[in-house]
Amino acid sequence: MSMLTPPGMGGKYRITGDKYPRMRRPRRRGRLVLALVASVAALGLVGWGTLQLIGIFTGNDDEASAAGPKADCATKASPSASASTSASASASHYPKPAQITVNVFNATPRAGLAKKTADELKKRGFKIGDVGNASAEFDKKVKGAGLLVGRTSAVGTSLPVLGTQLGGAETRADGRKGADVDLVIGTGFKSLTAKAAADKALAALGNPQPAPSSSKKAC
């Protein structure tokens, strides 16, 4: 062992020559990476600030802000006009009560109900066709207030008008050719809708409210 070797140290620390081994601390690469990231972030921030200053002095921000609302106003069109047109078109296809012929049939055990109901519908402006007992297909088989039956095209025209006179009535289409419609009185029937309420429902059906228009910014 060399005289330069400290007591108790051997192996790789054994000194065989006349110089001590160099014992350097390991390099801390983490600090270098952190410093590099911070530098890049600082350069990016400086570049972004420079672009903002250039935009302010050249007036690009003003042009963009001025163009924004104009473009927004141009794209926001009020649908009130189209909604009103659609409402008028939908109201025009509903016939008046005087244009609807109603056959009234009684599917309950209560006598005289068909005639009484037909007389009231006549007072309200409807034309009355056949009046009597329901056929075997419906007799004592209609559980609700009533059943409104007509041809397929009547489902969106005559039947909704007749439906304003009897709340809760079921609607059904069949293969008939004529334009007349049937009111089959069910076991749950008590009376027709009160005339004031029926008139209000009929007016709402003929004049549906247009959808509310969207708000529009001033340009």
Number of C-alpha atoms within 10 A of each C-alpha: 12 10 10 13 17 12 9 7 11 11 6 7 13 17 18 12 12 10 9 12 11 6 7 6 6 6 8 8 9 9 9 11 11 10 11 12 11 12 12 11 11 12 12 12 11 11 11 12 12 11 10 13 11 13 13 11 9 11 11 13 14 12 10 10 10 11 11 12 14 13 11 13 13 12 10 12 14 13 14 14 12 13 16 15 12 14 17 16 12 15 17 12 12 19 15 16 18 12 14 21 20 27 20 27 26 27 29 22 12 9 12 11 21 23 17 13 18 23 15 15 20 15 9 15 13 19 18 19 14 15 20 17 21 22 12 9 9 18 18 16 13 22 15 14 19 27 22 24 23 24 19 16 12 20 18 11 19 26 28 17 23 24 22 23 22 22 16 15 22 18 16 15 15 12 8 12 9 9 15 21 24 24 28 28 31 25 19 14 20 12 15 17 16 12 14 9 12 20 15 11 17 20 14 13 16 18 15 14 12 16 13 10 13 11 10 13 12 7 9
